[in-house]
Amino acid sequence: MHFDLIDLRLYLHILDTGNITAGAARSHLSLAAASARIRAMEASAGVAFLERGRRGVTPTAAGNALARHARLLLQQAERLQQELAEYANGVKGQVRLLCNTTALSEYLPELLADFLCTHPNLDIDLQELPSLRITHALRQGAADLGIISDAVDTHGLQTRPFRDDPLVLIMPTGHPLAAGPVSFIDSLLHDYVGLAANSALAVYLEEQALHSGFRLQTRVRADGFDGVMRMVARGAGLGIVPQAALQRWPHAQQLQAQPLTEDWACRKLLLCARSFEQLPGYATALLNALTVGAGLPAKVVNDNAGLQV
């Protein structure tokens, strides 16, 4: 078998995105070149790695084995690159950070910009995913760090607090639910303005509605919290946004807001990794920057596996 690192990264990108076209785009390859590489890998190994279907691709048993080894090999390659960067100017390390919608839009832009300015030899591969998928990726070794909601199971992982992140129900002024208190189930009798269907928070809210035996009645979807709040203010429906997004919006007085009574809405965000102590140096540097950004000491003692502190 003759696989290079480009082959392995391409294969993992295809698995992460669920189809060859998106995996090729993430790898900066044409679809034809990506397909040829995958066919060559399968021919070299004498076994199929992917099952092709109308809705995308899924790994075979051999493909799952390849994914496990590919992630380990790429992690080692990145650590080697980071160590060599100490001896060669211009060589960059990379941290893969996965986060949910709120962290991406409300808390990370300034923190990450400041970090990149002080670490010119580092890049950050930032991706938005639902918290459950982030914990799965961390357990599989597919990322260095994650920022997740405390509503998901963190067994086998280590966590540190990052931010309080309560969700609030927003509505036009004078709406019947404005008197409160309001449960999520009560709100499901009304129309909603939602986020893009593939955003982590939209997926999370759809799951909560299904668990309650309902479906969200989404009339329209907006690209970001600002769009949701603007449309709700004009009467298009209800919305659910992080309290932090509402507090920073300059026209919050045009809305009425109520906290949701469900425990899952009173969530906290956590920094998460398989092992903080075993992170490569560049990932540790980012962890410390995010920890300080959360108002905590850079080094936290008693990072027990699975403990939500």
BAFI-3210 file (N, C-alpha, C; in Angstrom, 3 decimals, decimal comma, padded with zeros to 6 digits):
// residues 309
n [1|2|3|4|5|6|7|8|9|10|11|12|13|14|15|16|17|18|19|20|21|22|23|24|25|26|27|28|29|30|31|32|33|34|35|36|37|38|39|40|41|42|43|44|45|46|47|48|49|50|51|52|53|54|55|56|57|58|59|60|61|62|63|64|65|66|67|68|69|70|71|72|73|74|75|76|77|78|79|80|81|82|83|84|85|86|87|88|89|90|91|92|93|94|95|96|97|98|99|100|101|102|103|104|105|106|107|108|109|110|111|112|113|114|115|116|117|118|119|120|121|122|123|124|125|126|127|128|129|130|131|132|133|134|135|136|137|138|139|140|141|142|143|144|145|146|147|148|149|150|151|152|153|154|155|156|157|158|159|160|161|162|163|164|165|166|167|168|169|170|171|172|173|174|175|176|177|178|179|180|181|182|183|184|185|186|187|188|189|190|191|192|193|194|195|196|197|198|199|200|201|202|203|204|205|206|207|208|209|210|211|212|213|214|215|216|217|218|219|220|221|222|223|224|225|226|227|228|229|230|231|232|233|234|235|236|237|238|239|240|241|242|243|244|245|246|247|248|249|250|251|252|253|254|255|256|257|258|259|260|261|262|263|264|265|266|267|268|269|270|271|272|273|274|275|276|277|278|279|280|281|282|283|284|285|286|287|288|289|290|291|292|293|294|295|296|297|298|299|300|301|302|303|304|305|306|307|308|309]
n.u [000,845|000,440|000,007|-000,217|000,111|-001,698|-003,612|-004,645|-005,658|-007,590|-009,317|-010,298|-011,543|-013,594|-015,075|-015,815|-017,469|-019,307|-019,599|-017,985|-017,608|-017,775|-015,685|-013,529|-013,518|-012,879|-010,317|-009,085|-009,020|-009,894|-013,015|-012,659|-009,928|-009,937|-011,653|-010,158|-007,929|-009,083|-010,021|-007,553|-006,397|-008,107|-007,679|-004,984|-005,008|-006,680|-009,294|-012,552|-013,111|-015,193|-018,732|-020,837|-023,627|-026,869|-027,208|-024,735|-021,620|-020,543|-018,371|-016,836|-016,175|-013,420|-012,857|-013,410|-011,339|-009,158|-009,648|-009,225|-006,447|-005,472|-006,097|-004,436|-001,896|-001,853|-002,051|000,404|002,068|001,435|002,339|005,056|005,604|005,084|007,112|009,386|009,007|010,162|012,720|012,740|011,969|008,801|007,461|004,404|002,351|-000,782|-003,926|-006,785|-009,945|-013,110|-016,438|-019,561|-022,510|-022,929|-020,451|-018,854|-019,923|-020,271|-018,217|-015,628|-014,386|-012,801|-011,052|-009,669|-008,533|-006,750|-005,072|-003,938|-002,509|-000,457|000,809|002,345|003,190|001,226|-001,785|-005,395|-007,769|-010,981|-014,197|-017,735|-019,905|-022,562|-022,718|-022,713|-021,586|-019,090|-017,957|-017,803|-015,969|-013,685|-013,178|-012,485|-010,112|-010,083|-009,847|-008,213|-009,172|-012,339|-015,351|-018,148|-021,630|-022,749|-024,743|-024,331|-022,952|-019,822|-018,153|-015,042|-013,613|-011,865|-012,720|-013,044|-014,434|-015,952|-017,855|-020,908|-023,983|-026,882|-029,994|-032,522|-035,974|-037,195|-039,451|-041,947|-042,920|-045,647|-046,518|-048,438|-047,010|-045,330|-045,710|-044,728|-043,908|-042,140|-042,264|-040,375|-041,962|-044,503|-043,972|-043,790|-046,203|-046,368|-045,242|-041,871|-038,793|-035,871|-032,378|-029,900|-030,373|-028,305|-026,833|-025,302|-026,857|-029,457|-029,823|-029,680|-031,957|-034,010|-033,721|-034,412|-037,100|-038,173|-037,688|-039,598|-041,852|-042,780|-042,567|-040,497|-042,052|-040,927|-040,845|-039,123|-035,616|-032,696|-029,488|-027,580|-027,565|-028,244|-029,889|-032,054|-033,049|-033,772|-035,844|-037,690|-038,300|-039,808|-042,096|-042,200|-042,197|-041,396|-038,218|-035,156|-032,341|-028,916|-028,445|-026,316|-026,076|-028,419|-027,991|-025,912|-027,048|-027,988|-030,629|-032,265|-034,405|-036,585|-037,644|-039,210|-038,215|-037,927|-036,700|-036,251|-037,896|-036,840|-034,213|-032,111|-031,862|-030,587|-027,753|-024,188|-021,035|-018,274|-014,746|-013,053|-011,277|-009,509|-007,329|-005,927|-003,298|-001,846|-001,908|-000,467|002,158|001,344|-001,418|-001,878|-001,104|-003,191|-005,342|-004,684|-004,929|-007,681|-008,681|-007,769|-009,159|-011,677|-011,638|-010,282|-007,497|-004,522|-003,480|-005,206|-005,845|-006,606|-008,013|-010,089|-010,921|-013,831|-015,122|-017,224|-016,369]
n.v [-001,199|002,238|005,041|008,527|011,510|013,376|011,761|010,498|012,653|013,603|011,370|011,338|013,821|013,347|011,443|013,021|014,960|013,483|013,097|012,774|015,021|017,309|016,614|016,706|019,448|020,534|019,584|021,001|020,011|018,950|017,392|015,251|014,638|013,935|011,701|009,969|009,562|008,213|005,881|004,818|004,308|002,311|000,347|-000,185|-001,274|-003,382|-003,577|-002,253|000,986|002,737|002,914|003,716|005,800|007,247|009,403|010,056|008,931|006,119|004,600|001,408|-001,659|-002,033|000,579|001,976|001,010|002,030|004,772|005,046|004,516|006,427|008,850|008,727|008,646|011,146|012,860|012,349|013,251|015,971|016,696|016,209|018,138|020,446|020,345|020,510|023,042|024,684|024,819|025,736|028,595|029,876|027,473|026,024|025,040|023,346|023,638|021,760|022,786|022,239|023,449|024,640|026,432|028,866|029,393|029,775|032,079|034,020|034,117|033,334|034,787|037,221|036,189|034,158|035,638|037,342|035,364|034,243|036,426|036,592|034,213|033,563|031,306|029,431|027,856|027,648|025,190|025,530|024,419|024,196|022,197|020,056|019,512|016,809|015,453|016,597|015,571|012,896|013,066|013,936|011,734|009,911|010,906|012,856|015,576|018,274|019,980|020,862|022,814|022,608|021,994|021,537|019,707|017,280|013,925|013,480|011,388|009,807|011,928|015,050|018,101|021,689|024,649|027,128|029,192|030,575|029,846|030,464|029,797|031,760|032,467|034,392|036,948|038,834|042,091|042,208|039,636|036,626|034,857|036,401|037,054|034,997|032,384|030,381|027,330|025,217|023,373|024,606|026,707|025,470|025,373|027,516|029,426|029,458|031,294|030,144|029,055|028,312|025,084|023,251|024,208|023,980|024,676|024,731|022,032|020,946|022,069|021,020|018,323|018,415|019,147|016,893|014,945|015,705|014,997|016,604|018,769|021,399|024,252|025,710|028,632|030,184|030,443|031,903|033,404|033,315|034,752|037,467|037,824|036,170|037,539|040,014|039,307|038,142|040,371|041,787|040,330|037,763|035,327|033,141|032,843|031,219|032,081|032,498|034,040|035,796|036,680|038,168|040,183|041,653|042,688|045,625|046,471|045,331|046,145|046,050|043,595|040,981|038,876|035,668|033,441|029,935|027,196|024,658|022,458|021,941|024,262|026,023|026,119|025,439|026,226|024,185|023,684|021,056|017,940|014,916|014,409|016,818|016,980|015,559|016,952|018,311|020,837|023,255|023,067|023,096|025,706|027,133|026,157|027,243|029,969|030,160|029,372|031,408|033,442|032,785|033,714|032,228|030,681|029,958|027,388|024,672|022,795|019,373|018,274|016,113|013,117|013,224|014,811|017,468|020,506]
n.w [000,000|-000,761|000,575|000,881|002,960|002,006|000,800|003,101|004,620|002,838|002,768|005,431|005,488|003,700|005,130|007,329|006,161|004,756|002,036|-001,203|-002,800|-001,058|000,677|-001,093|-001,695|000,834|001,017|-000,909|-003,526|-006,855|-007,786|-009,531|-009,162|-006,456|-006,443|-008,024|-006,388|-004,183|-005,445|-006,229|-003,734|-002,747|-004,699|-004,287|-001,714|-002,106|-001,270|-000,582|000,726|001,044|000,992|-001,558|-001,955|-002,804|-001,121|-000,235|001,200|003,170|005,591|005,055|006,929|006,671|005,947|008,316|009,916|008,510|008,946|011,728|011,968|010,208|011,484|013,741|012,513|011,209|013,375|014,639|012,598|012,592|015,123|014,812|012,866|014,352|016,304|014,686|013,778|015,602|014,771|012,233|010,574|009,666|009,305|010,085|012,816|013,515|015,089|015,724|016,328|017,565|017,847|019,292|018,074|019,511|020,803|018,561|017,328|019,337|021,330|020,480|018,242|018,888|020,851|019,448|017,371|018,776|019,838|017,503|016,564|018,424|018,068|015,518|014,087|014,098|013,020|012,974|012,688|012,469|013,270|013,199|015,064|016,344|019,919|020,736|018,561|018,642|021,023|020,269|018,134|019,521|021,188|019,236|018,431|016,472|016,703|018,457|020,529|022,013|022,285|024,143|025,018|028,378|028,506|027,298|027,363|028,854|029,372|029,804|028,837|029,415|031,066|031,240|032,675|030,557|029,613|030,975|029,411|028,903|027,233|025,679|025,112|022,517|021,429|019,579|020,758|023,014|022,636|023,363|025,049|026,494|029,142|030,717|033,268|030,725|029,037|026,861|025,513|025,581|023,844|021,407|020,180|018,580|015,696|014,393|013,941|012,618|012,847|010,285|008,874|009,234|011,335|014,564|016,841|015,777|015,103|017,664|018,943|017,353|018,045|020,783|020,575|019,257|021,195|022,987|021,724|019,659|016,764|015,566|014,281|011,814|010,096|008,580|007,910|009,283|008,696|011,122|014,484|014,590|012,338|013,048|015,316|014,215|012,456|014,209|015,758|013,933|013,823|012,650|013,929|016,741|018,462|019,480|021,200|022,337|025,502|025,576|022,928|022,640|024,533|023,434|021,159|019,520|019,369|021,258|022,776|021,163|021,322|023,293|025,933|027,437|029,897|029,345|030,935|031,058|032,122|030,330|028,913|030,542|030,216|030,321|028,844|028,004|027,903|026,277|026,047|025,118|026,781|028,699|029,578|027,693|025,346|022,347|022,237|020,921|020,953|023,667|024,217|022,985|024,511|027,029|026,433|025,878|028,335|030,046|028,792|029,622|032,145|034,051|035,826|033,916|034,228|035,345|038,164|039,031|036,780|036,234|034,501|032,596|034,460|035,113|035,792]
ca.u [000,000|001,198|-000,852|000,503|-000,681|-002,809|-004,640|-005,265|-006,469|-008,754|-010,236|-010,953|-012,454|-014,780|-015,878|-016,362|-018,514|-020,308|-019,608|-016,681|-017,532|-017,426|-014,354|-012,564|-013,448|-012,141|-008,920|-008,620|-008,813|-011,055|-013,748|-012,029|-008,672|-010,255|-012,188|-009,049|-007,107|-009,792|-009,984|-006,191|-006,209|-008,831|-007,002|-003,725|-005,287|-007,452|-010,543|-013,305|-013,148|-016,415|-019,948|-021,423|-025,085|-027,415|-027,109|-023,360|-020,801|-020,322|-017,198|-016,945|-015,395|-012,025|-012,760|-013,316|-009,982|-008,282|-009,874|-008,551|-005,003|-005,173|-006,121|-003,228|-000,742|-001,881|-001,721|001,847|002,697|001,267|003,237|006,388|005,695|005,149|008,428|010,357|008,807|011,083|014,021|012,599|011,023|007,766|006,711|003,293|001,552|-002,222|-004,807|-008,157|-010,875|-014,517|-017,233|-020,968|-022,871|-022,754|-019,028|-018,307|-020,385|-020,318|-017,091|-014,313|-013,691|-011,743|-010,057|-008,831|-007,747|-005,638|-004,154|-003,198|-001,561|000,696|001,399|002,359|003,503|000,128|-003,072|-006,502|-008,822|-012,172|-015,404|-018,933|-020,612|-023,318|-021,850|-022,595|-020,612|-017,766|-017,411|-017,459|-014,735|-012,575|-012,873|-011,857|-008,832|-010,232|-009,649|-007,436|-009,985|-013,723|-016,161|-019,411|-022,624|-022,656|-025,888|-023,950|-022,125|-018,389|-017,418|-013,778|-012,984|-011,599|-013,393|-012,836|-015,507|-015,629|-018,812|-022,345|-024,584|-028,325|-030,797|-033,743|-037,009|-037,472|-040,764|-042,321|-043,567|-047,070|-046,845|-049,122|-046,087|-044,405|-045,920|-043,882|-042,745|-042,412|-041,550|-040,119|-043,126|-045,542|-043,614|-043,876|-047,510|-046,254|-044,270|-040,504|-037,701|-034,760|-031,065|-029,673|-030,712|-027,117|-026,119|-025,315|-027,976|-030,694|-029,902|-029,940|-033,349|-034,848|-033,658|-035,187|-038,515|-038,535|-037,720|-040,844|-042,965|-043,239|-041,622|-040,458|-042,752|-040,000|-041,369|-038,018|-034,326|-031,817|-028,060|-026,985|-028,466|-028,752|-031,015|-033,187|-033,612|-034,403|-037,120|-038,612|-038,744|-040,811|-043,306|-042,214|-042,322|-040,554|-036,844|-034,358|-030,965|-028,177|-028,624|-025,201|-026,383|-029,456|-027,424|-025,058|-027,799|-028,292|-032,059|-032,934|-035,654|-037,668|-038,071|-039,410|-037,493|-038,220|-035,892|-036,983|-037,914|-036,145|-032,837|-031,140|-031,691|-029,703|-026,538|-022,852|-020,095|-017,069|-013,602|-013,042|-010,230|-009,289|-006,412|-005,243|-001,874|-001,208|-002,028|000,787|002,438|000,574|-002,802|-001,847|-001,068|-004,554|-006,145|-004,403|-005,497|-009,124|-008,943|-007,607|-010,276|-012,864|-011,464|-009,718|-006,050|-004,102|-003,320|-006,253|-005,518|-007,733|-008,791|-010,414|-011,606|-015,286|-015,686|-017,627|-016,090]
ca.v [000,000|003,483|006,182|009,676|012,275|014,012|010,724|010,251|013,828|013,584|010,327|011,773|014,914|012,737|010,864|014,097|015,681|012,534|012,890|012,991|016,389|018,224|016,244|017,240|020,904|020,823|019,233|021,866|019,169|018,810|016,148|014,184|014,246|013,253|010,375|009,135|009,185|007,198|004,627|004,289|003,767|001,049|-000,629|-000,545|-002,126|-004,543|-003,622|-000,991|001,752|003,516|002,461|004,865|005,823|008,486|010,495|010,252|007,739|005,636|003,730|-000,031|-002,077|-001,685|002,032|002,410|000,706|003,037|006,065|005,063|004,624|007,696|009,926|008,622|009,032|012,582|013,511|012,254|014,127|017,348|016,918|016,318|019,447|021,476|020,313|021,012|024,476|025,374|024,904|026,289|029,704|029,809|026,225|026,279|023,982|023,572|023,113|021,560|023,177|022,063|024,224|024,769|027,683|030,044|029,665|030,270|033,422|034,989|034,171|032,975|035,626|038,066|035,348|033,480|036,648|037,731|034,228|034,116|037,540|036,332|032,926|033,625|030,017|028,499|028,022|026,991|024,586|025,757|023,864|024,173|020,918|019,840|019,076|015,350|015,063|017,047|014,597|011,696|013,349|013,969|010,354|009,243|011,549|013,640|016,993|018,525|020,618|021,148|023,623|021,869|022,219|020,566|018,799|016,005|013,021|013,697|010,250|009,515|013,169|016,036|019,368|022,901|025,614|028,184|030,299|030,319|030,061|030,180|030,096|032,496|032,533|035,776|037,070|040,235|042,736|041,952|038,237|035,995|034,163|037,355|037,152|033,988|031,652|029,697|026,090|024,967|022,672|025,615|027,537|024,694|025,600|028,734|029,394|029,820|031,693|029,284|029,185|027,384|023,735|022,491|024,816|023,110|025,000|024,304|020,579|020,700|022,408|020,010|017,107|018,630|019,106|015,502|014,241|016,093|014,519|017,669|019,272|022,849|024,800|026,745|029,315|030,729|030,273|033,069|033,119|033,930|035,219|038,800|037,662|035,640|038,584|041,047|038,813|037,998|041,717|042,237|039,540|036,558|034,131|033,083|032,399|030,879|032,547|032,627|035,319|036,668|037,303|039,177|041,292|042,507|043,237|047,022|046,774|044,330|046,688|045,756|042,225|040,529|037,615|034,901|032,225|028,675|026,529|023,371|022,465|021,945|025,619|026,745|025,350|026,015|025,762|023,574|023,268|019,600|017,221|013,571|014,574|018,103|016,800|014,948|017,792|018,884|022,152|024,344|022,952|023,549|027,170|027,606|025,834|028,232|031,254|030,088|029,300|032,768|034,205|032,478|034,296|031,231|030,550|029,207|025,994|024,241|021,541|018,442|018,055|014,700|012,635|013,171|015,646|018,780|021,387]
ca.w [000,000|-000,853|000,884|001,429|003,926|001,287|000,695|004,399|004,977|001,957|003,203|006,664|005,143|003,086|006,206|008,161|005,441|004,303|000,592|-001,826|-003,316|000,039|001,141|-002,057|-001,520|002,059|000,766|-002,003|-004,696|-007,720|-007,563|-010,312|-008,519|-005,199|-006,762|-008,502|-005,235|-003,395|-006,204|-006,168|-002,387|-002,654|-005,552|-003,646|-000,557|-002,526|-000,514|-000,643|001,968|001,105|000,331|-002,226|-002,015|-003,369|-000,145|000,201|001,396|004,527|005,580|005,277|008,102|006,370|005,969|009,719|010,371|007,896|009,599|013,032|011,783|009,546|012,475|014,556|011,700|010,976|014,643|014,814|011,616|013,039|016,253|014,249|012,233|015,390|016,921|013,719|013,613|016,494|014,107|010,882|010,537|008,652|009,355|010,984|013,407|013,374|016,130|015,258|017,384|017,239|018,798|018,952|017,396|020,362|020,981|017,296|016,968|020,438|022,249|019,946|017,246|019,444|021,520|018,463|016,658|019,643|019,935|016,250|016,473|019,296|017,680|014,050|013,479|014,328|012,356|013,673|011,879|013,303|012,654|014,035|015,100|017,585|021,020|020,760|017,537|019,083|021,978|019,505|017,399|020,472|021,601|018,098|018,122|015,250|017,005|019,668|021,563|021,688|023,195|024,094|026,057|029,470|028,456|026,681|028,160|028,647|029,930|029,148|028,400|030,462|030,796|032,031|032,390|029,589|029,755|031,153|028,097|028,924|026,045|025,998|024,085|022,134|020,773|019,351|021,900|023,114|022,340|024,500|025,959|027,106|030,591|031,357|032,738|029,470|028,762|025,443|024,973|025,337|022,688|020,174|019,572|017,782|014,604|014,765|013,046|013,009|012,225|009,180|009,320|009,611|012,453|015,740|017,722|015,121|015,272|019,081|019,244|016,690|018,859|021,998|020,211|018,980|022,479|023,649|020,920|018,775|015,765|015,434|013,117|011,361|008,903|007,800|008,584|009,144|008,758|012,296|015,533|014,261|011,423|013,811|016,173|013,383|011,934|015,334|016,137|012,960|013,952|011,816|014,750|017,926|018,238|020,657|021,004|023,586|026,191|025,209|021,638|022,868|025,298|022,602|020,028|019,881|019,313|022,098|023,323|020,226|021,585|024,662|026,126|028,637|030,032|029,253|032,238|030,997|032,617|029,243|028,402|031,478|029,974|030,411|027,839|028,571|027,106|026,373|025,319|025,643|027,914|028,639|029,801|026,535|024,161|021,846|022,799|020,327|021,418|025,055|024,186|022,718|025,691|028,069|026,017|026,052|029,770|030,560|028,247|030,425|033,469|034,951|035,701|032,732|034,603|036,264|038,823|039,202|035,563|036,258|033,307|032,659|035,518|034,660|036,924]
c.u [000,876|000,236|000,033|-000,435|-001,856|-003,952|-005,396|-006,139|-007,736|-009,772|-010,991|-011,910|-013,730|-015,675|-016,549|-017,549|-019,601|-020,425|-018,277|-016,535|-017,105|-016,041|-013,276|-012,398|-012,652|-010,651|-008,299|-008,213|-010,066|-011,745|-013,094|-010,746|-008,938|-010,771|-011,091|-008,164|-007,781|-009,785|-008,606|-005,893|-006,876|-008,174|-005,697|-003,934|-006,040|-008,767|-011,224|-013,311|-014,477|-017,556|-020,637|-022,941|-025,561|-027,248|-025,695|-022,636|-020,731|-019,144|-017,579|-016,186|-013,923|-011,826|-012,683|-011,924|-008,994|-008,420|-009,144|-007,048|-004,615|-005,146|-004,866|-002,002|-000,701|-001,598|-000,216|002,569|002,594|002,182|004,679|006,593|005,846|006,522|009,493|010,224|009,722|012,439|013,943|011,559|010,018|006,993|005,639|002,712|000,081|-002,966|-006,185|-009,087|-012,299|-015,356|-018,686|-021,256|-022,557|-021,289|-018,452|-018,679|-020,218|-018,999|-015,715|-013,656|-012,556|-010,649|-009,108|-007,978|-006,543|-004,608|-003,308|-002,177|-000,301|001,372|001,430|002,644|002,413|-001,084|-004,132|-007,504|-010,083|-013,405|-016,533|-019,617|-021,508|-022,415|-021,657|-021,583|-019,205|-017,160|-017,012|-016,132|-013,527|-012,195|-012,165|-010,505|-008,879|-010,046|-008,828|-008,327|-011,415|-014,314|-017,589|-020,375|-022,480|-023,830|-025,515|-023,029|-020,648|-017,555|-016,160|-013,050|-012,704|-012,237|-012,896|-013,993|-015,040|-016,562|-020,164|-023,035|-026,082|-028,982|-032,079|-034,687|-037,277|-038,753|-041,043|-042,988|-045,071|-047,475|-047,499|-048,184|-045,194|-044,563|-045,068|-044,531|-043,145|-041,601|-041,360|-041,334|-044,256|-045,246|-043,790|-045,250|-047,487|-045,197|-042,929|-039,745|-036,478|-033,440|-030,975|-029,785|-029,503|-026,331|-026,293|-026,519|-029,304|-030,889|-030,284|-031,406|-034,315|-034,875|-034,478|-036,684|-038,976|-038,605|-039,011|-042,074|-043,536|-042,207|-041,652|-041,174|-041,944|-040,499|-040,248|-036,743|-033,432|-030,365|-027,447|-028,024|-029,045|-029,971|-032,244|-033,846|-034,313|-035,761|-038,150|-039,162|-039,827|-042,025|-043,349|-042,406|-041,495|-039,136|-036,200|-032,909|-030,239|-028,412|-027,529|-025,463|-027,420|-028,876|-026,572|-025,811|-028,270|-029,775|-032,869|-034,247|-036,837|-038,252|-038,489|-038,792|-037,914|-037,242|-036,781|-036,860|-037,155|-034,695|-031,824|-030,907|-030,777|-028,301|-025,283|-022,010|-018,822|-015,995|-013,404|-011,900|-010,145|-008,380|-005,710|-003,727|-001,143|-001,377|-000,654|000,930|001,580|-000,893|-002,908|-001,843|-002,457|-005,466|-005,938|-004,997|-007,005|-009,502|-008,826|-008,743|-011,570|-012,755|-010,919|-008,204|-005,691|-003,944|-004,363|-005,867|-006,786|-008,629|-009,106|-011,203|-013,108|-015,910|-015,999|-017,473|-016,713]
c.v [001,243|004,652|007,324|010,463|012,984|013,019|010,572|011,427|013,872|012,563|010,748|012,934|014,377|012,130|011,954|014,786|014,764|012,369|013,309|014,431|017,372|017,912|016,764|018,742|021,261|020,530|020,068|021,036|019,209|017,487|014,997|013,692|013,483|011,844|009,441|008,683|008,086|005,853|003,989|003,691|002,402|-000,037|-001,104|-001,505|-003,390|-004,689|-002,267|-000,318|002,482|002,782|003,697|004,725|007,139|009,667|010,713|008,939|007,393|004,681|002,262|-000,375|-001,756|-000,175|002,594|002,147|001,715|004,377|006,133|005,259|005,949|008,845|009,908|009,088|010,539|013,364|013,494|013,174|015,590|017,662|017,024|017,688|020,555|021,518|020,846|022,514|025,288|025,593|025,534|027,391|029,497|028,511|026,356|024,998|024,321|022,916|022,928|021,772|023,026|022,804|024,264|026,177|028,907|030,397|030,293|031,721|034,446|035,158|034,024|033,999|036,469|037,244|034,697|034,473|037,081|036,618|034,109|035,239|037,285|034,998|032,848|032,294|028,976|028,869|027,270|026,481|024,580|025,241|023,857|022,816|020,880|019,223|017,565|014,857|015,498|016,037|013,311|011,901|013,370|012,562|009,588|009,839|012,425|015,133|017,104|018,989|020,785|022,107|023,121|022,378|021,156|019,596|017,427|015,220|013,252|012,564|009,978|010,741|014,055|017,356|020,468|023,852|026,674|029,387|029,762|030,676|029,742|030,574|030,806|032,455|034,001|035,812|038,548|040,814|042,472|040,523|037,582|035,299|035,117|037,449|036,142|033,395|030,778|028,413|025,957|024,300|023,651|026,404|026,800|024,766|026,805|028,555|029,937|030,431|030,914|029,690|028,226|025,949|022,934|023,118|023,952|023,398|024,578|022,801|020,246|020,966|021,439|018,723|017,255|018,591|017,673|014,690|014,538|015,646|015,550|017,908|020,792|023,273|026,003|027,347|029,779|030,524|031,468|032,630|033,873|034,491|036,592|038,696|037,127|036,754|039,658|040,583|038,602|039,368|042,243|041,327|038,248|035,280|034,255|032,682|032,012|031,241|032,513|034,007|036,297|037,377|038,406|040,394|042,214|043,148|044,641|047,357|045,808|044,835|046,445|044,359|042,066|039,149|036,981|033,725|030,997|027,914|025,204|023,501|022,585|023,343|026,456|026,144|026,159|025,454|025,285|023,442|021,779|019,026|015,810|013,626|015,907|017,938|016,271|015,748|018,205|020,325|023,262|024,282|023,387|025,074|027,740|027,331|026,881|029,595|031,265|030,043|030,678|033,652|033,964|033,029|033,337|031,229|029,692|027,734|025,644|022,894|020,691|018,398|016,582|014,311|012,588|014,080|017,028|019,757|022,770]
c.w [000,000|-000,670|001,361|002,349|003,259|001,130|002,012|004,827|004,129|002,445|004,461|006,397|004,505|004,160|007,037|007,478|004,897|002,806|-000,012|-002,307|-002,227|000,590|000,219|-001,889|-000,276|001,888|-000,342|-003,217|-005,559|-007,411|-008,313|-009,654|-007,226|-005,470|-007,220|-007,346|-004,411|-004,127|-006,149|-004,799|-002,263|-003,504|-004,916|-002,484|-000,937|-001,794|-000,626|000,727|002,155|000,412|-000,239|-002,260|-002,571|-002,421|000,364|000,360|002,882|004,498|005,724|006,556|007,886|006,399|007,375|010,278|009,800|008,607|010,936|012,870|011,128|010,545|013,334|013,776|011,475|012,245|014,880|013,835|012,036|014,223|015,782|013,620|013,266|016,040|015,974|013,507|014,523|015,824|012,721|010,878|009,414|008,622|010,416|011,548|013,248|014,531|015,520|016,442|016,866|018,271|018,350|018,423|018,244|020,538|019,718|017,051|018,080|021,190|021,597|019,025|017,818|020,110|020,517|017,678|017,487|019,741|018,668|016,084|017,298|018,990|016,154|013,367|013,693|013,487|013,163|012,643|012,736|012,575|013,667|013,911|016,338|018,658|021,045|019,739|017,914|020,050|021,268|018,766|018,328|020,917|020,485|017,742|016,887|015,474|018,275|020,815|021,072|022,697|023,048|025,165|027,135|029,484|027,888|027,608|027,830|029,227|029,102|028,637|029,608|030,073|031,719|031,720|031,404|029,740|030,233|029,835|028,107|027,605|026,472|024,799|023,787|021,317|020,503|020,594|021,855|022,818|023,557|025,490|026,747|028,620|031,355|032,604|031,550|029,406|027,256|024,796|024,684|024,063|021,371|019,515|018,642|016,690|015,072|013,591|013,513|012,377|011,040|009,686|009,766|010,748|013,701|016,633|017,094|015,280|016,712|019,422|018,575|017,510|020,133|021,707|019,964|020,256|023,242|022,869|019,971|017,674|015,791|014,150|012,604|010,058|007,995|008,612|008,275|009,283|009,937|013,253|015,216|013,349|012,127|014,607|015,352|012,865|013,044|015,735|015,197|012,898|013,163|012,617|016,014|017,525|019,557|020,346|022,344|024,205|025,810|023,887|021,803|023,580|024,432|021,435|020,358|019,910|020,176|022,669|022,395|020,433|023,034|024,780|027,435|028,712|029,898|030,565|032,232|031,446|031,478|028,680|029,300|031,402|030,235|029,286|028,524|027,515|027,331|025,545|025,868|026,870|027,763|028,762|028,571|025,251|023,666|022,306|022,239|020,743|022,877|025,123|023,913|023,900|026,779|027,715|026,208|027,528|030,409|030,057|028,992|031,837|034,492|034,830|034,504|033,033|035,656|036,853|038,924|037,966|035,468|035,030|033,536|033,688|034,945|035,817|036,677]
res [m|h|f|d|l|i|d|l|r|l|y|l|h|i|l|d|t|g|n|i|t|a|g|a|a|r|s|h|l|s|l|a|a|a|s|a|r|i|r|a|m|e|a|s|a|g|v|a|f|l|e|r|g|r|r|g|v|t|p|t|a|a|g|n|a|l|a|r|h|a|r|l|l|l|q|q|a|e|r|l|q|q|e|l|a|e|y|a|n|g|v|k|g|q|v|r|l|l|c|n|t|t|a|l|s|e|y|l|p|e|l|l|a|d|f|l|c|t|h|p|n|l|d|i|d|l|q|e|l|p|s|l|r|i|t|h|a|l|r|q|g|a|a|d|l|g|i|i|s|d|a|v|d|t|h|g|l|q|t|r|p|f|r|d|d|p|l|v|l|i|m|p|t|g|h|p|l|a|a|g|p|v|s|f|i|d|s|l|l|h|d|y|v|g|l|a|a|n|s|a|l|a|v|y|l|e|e|q|a|l|h|s|g|f|r|l|q|t|r|v|r|a|d|g|f|d|g|v|m|r|m|v|a|r|g|a|g|l|g|i|v|p|q|a|a|l|q|r|w|p|h|a|q|q|l|q|a|q|p|l|t|e|d|w|a|c|r|k|l|l|l|c|a|r|s|f|e|q|l|p|g|y|a|t|a|l|l|n|a|l|t|v|g|a|g|l|p|a|k|v|v|n|d|n|a|g|l|q|v]
***
